[in-house]
Amino acid sequence: MSGTTEIQERLFAALPYSLPLINALPFGSALLTQFGFLQILYAPLVPLIQIYRIPFLPIIIFFTLILAVVRNENIPRFIRFNTMQAIILNILLILLLFILSIFNLSPNPQGPQVLNLLEKTLFNTIFLGALACCIYSIVQTARGVYAEIPAISEAVNGQVR
């Protein structure tokens, strides 16, 4: 499908991937501390990260994207597909946070709690996986190609008509 989308469509289709990038940030705090050069990847997102901390804004953004973009058939399918894929990635990250909190694990421990090697490995793996999915999707979107992520893209195709 390369070349069938306009540059403006590609830009709008890539923007929603900033949400899972922001939600993956807590998982990568140890990695970003150790390897400062990785923080360059997040430099363009700093203003969005600050805005995203406003109470209830993430849920408002979620419903706005679902109702105004994904369900709006007047918007090109390419944008709706990528928006839904970014939302699903975001939901997966949030679910992982909830599951880890059940086991009293947090990527951002408060107080004297120190992450052991297994916890750091788990959080780094989640962060790098989310980062890889988002970067791959953004690059494919910039090329005008649908980013096919196994299982996630299948779910997206079921949601986007």
SULZIBEL-V340978 format. One record per residue. N is the residue number from 1. RES is the residue in one letter. SS is DSSP state (alpha for helix, beta for strand, coil for the rest). OMEGA is omega in degrees with one decimal (999 if undefined). BURIAL is # if it has 24 or more other C-alpha atoms within 12 Angstrom, else .. Layout:
((N & RES & SS & OMEGA & BURIAL) (N & RES & SS & OMEGA & BURIAL))
This chain:
((1 & M & coil & -178.3 & .) (2 & S & coil & 176.0 & .) (3 & G & coil & -178.4 & .) (4 & T & coil & -179.5 & .) (5 & T & coil & 178.8 & .) (6 & E & coil & -179.2 & .) (7 & I & alpha & 179.4 & .) (8 & Q & alpha & 177.6 & .) (9 & E & alpha & 179.7 & #) (10 & R & alpha & 179.0 & #) (11 & L & alpha & -180.0 & #) (12 & F & alpha & 178.4 & #) (13 & A & alpha & -179.2 & #) (14 & A & alpha & -175.9 & #) (15 & L & alpha & -178.0 & #) (16 & P & coil & 179.3 & #) (17 & Y & alpha & 174.7 & #) (18 & S & alpha & -179.2 & #) (19 & L & alpha & 176.8 & #) (20 & P & alpha & 175.7 & #) (21 & L & alpha & 178.9 & #) (22 & I & alpha & -179.0 & #) (23 & N & alpha & 176.4 & #) (24 & A & alpha & -175.5 & #) (25 & L & alpha & 179.6 & #) (26 & P & alpha & 179.4 & #) (27 & F & alpha & -175.9 & #) (28 & G & alpha & -175.9 & #) (29 & S & alpha & 179.7 & #) (30 & A & alpha & -179.5 & #) (31 & L & alpha & 179.4 & #) (32 & L & alpha & 176.9 & .) (33 & T & alpha & -179.4 & .) (34 & Q & alpha & -176.6 & .) (35 & F & coil & -175.4 & .) (36 & G & alpha & -179.1 & .) (37 & F & alpha & 177.7 & .) (38 & L & alpha & 179.8 & .) (39 & Q & alpha & 177.1 & .) (40 & I & alpha & 178.8 & .) (41 & L & alpha & -176.5 & .) (42 & Y & alpha & -178.2 & #) (43 & A & alpha & -180.0 & .) (44 & P & coil & -176.8 & .) (45 & L & coil & -176.0 & .) (46 & V & alpha & 178.1 & .) (47 & P & alpha & 178.6 & .) (48 & L & alpha & 179.1 & #) (49 & I & alpha & 178.8 & .) (50 & Q & alpha & 179.5 & .) (51 & I & alpha & -176.1 & .) (52 & Y & alpha & -179.9 & .) (53 & R & coil & 177.7 & .) (54 & I & coil & -178.2 & .) (55 & P & coil & 177.4 & .) (56 & F & coil & 179.6 & .) (57 & L & alpha & 178.9 & .) (58 & P & alpha & -179.8 & #) (59 & I & alpha & 176.8 & .) (60 & I & alpha & 177.7 & .) (61 & I & alpha & 179.6 & #) (62 & F & alpha & -178.2 & #) (63 & F & alpha & 177.5 & .) (64 & T & alpha & 179.5 & .) (65 & L & alpha & 179.5 & #) (66 & I & alpha & -172.9 & #) (67 & L & alpha & -174.3 & .) (68 & A & alpha & -177.3 & .) (69 & V & alpha & -173.1 & #) (70 & V & alpha & -177.7 & #) (71 & R & coil & -178.7 & .) (72 & N & coil & -176.8 & .) (73 & E & coil & 174.2 & .) (74 & N & coil & 177.8 & .) (75 & I & coil & -178.3 & .) (76 & P & coil & -177.7 & #) (77 & R & alpha & -179.7 & #) (78 & F & alpha & 178.9 & #) (79 & I & alpha & -179.1 & #) (80 & R & alpha & 178.6 & #) (81 & F & alpha & -177.5 & #) (82 & N & alpha & 176.6 & #) (83 & T & alpha & 179.7 & #) (84 & M & alpha & 178.9 & #) (85 & Q & alpha & 177.2 & #) (86 & A & alpha & 178.7 & #) (87 & I & alpha & 179.8 & #) (88 & I & alpha & 175.3 & #) (89 & L & alpha & 179.1 & #) (90 & N & alpha & 179.0 & #) (91 & I & alpha & 178.0 & #) (92 & L & alpha & 178.3 & #) (93 & L & alpha & 179.0 & #) (94 & I & alpha & 176.8 & #) (95 & L & alpha & 177.0 & .) (96 & L & alpha & 176.5 & #) (97 & L & alpha & 179.1 & #) (98 & F & alpha & -179.9 & .) (99 & I & alpha & 179.4 & .) (100 & L & alpha & 178.6 & .) (101 & S & alpha & 175.5 & .) (102 & I & alpha & 179.1 & .) (103 & F & coil & 178.8 & .) (104 & N & coil & 175.5 & .) (105 & L & coil & 178.7 & #) (106 & S & coil & 177.4 & #) (107 & P & coil & 178.1 & #) (108 & N & coil & -178.0 & #) (109 & P & coil & 174.5 & .) (110 & Q & coil & 177.5 & .) (111 & G & coil & -172.3 & .) (112 & P & coil & -178.3 & .) (113 & Q & coil & 178.9 & .) (114 & V & coil & 179.8 & .) (115 & L & coil & 175.7 & .) (116 & N & coil & -174.6 & .) (117 & L & alpha & -179.4 & .) (118 & L & alpha & 178.7 & .) (119 & E & alpha & 178.8 & #) (120 & K & alpha & 179.2 & #) (121 & T & alpha & 178.5 & .) (122 & L & alpha & -178.3 & #) (123 & F & alpha & 178.4 & #) (124 & N & alpha & 178.6 & #) (125 & T & alpha & 178.1 & .) (126 & I & alpha & -179.4 & #) (127 & F & alpha & -177.9 & #) (128 & L & alpha & 176.5 & #) (129 & G & alpha & 178.5 & #) (130 & A & alpha & 179.3 & #) (131 & L & alpha & 179.5 & #) (132 & A & alpha & 178.7 & #) (133 & C & alpha & -178.0 & #) (134 & C & alpha & 179.8 & #) (135 & I & alpha & 177.4 & #) (136 & Y & alpha & -178.0 & #) (137 & S & alpha & 179.3 & #) (138 & I & alpha & 179.3 & #) (139 & V & alpha & 179.1 & #) (140 & Q & alpha & 178.8 & #) (141 & T & alpha & 178.1 & #) (142 & A & alpha & 176.9 & #) (143 & R & alpha & -178.7 & #) (144 & G & coil & -177.2 & #) (145 & V & coil & 175.6 & #) (146 & Y & coil & 178.0 & #) (147 & A & coil & -178.1 & #) (148 & E & coil & 175.4 & #) (149 & I & coil & -176.7 & #) (150 & P & coil & 179.5 & .) (151 & A & coil & -178.1 & .) (152 & I & alpha & -179.6 & #) (153 & S & alpha & 176.8 & #) (154 & E & alpha & 177.8 & .) (155 & A & alpha & 179.6 & .) (156 & V & alpha & 179.2 & #) (157 & N & alpha & 176.4 & #) (158 & G & alpha & -177.6 & .) (159 & Q & alpha & -176.1 & .) (160 & V & coil & -177.8 & #) (161 & R & coil & 999 & .))
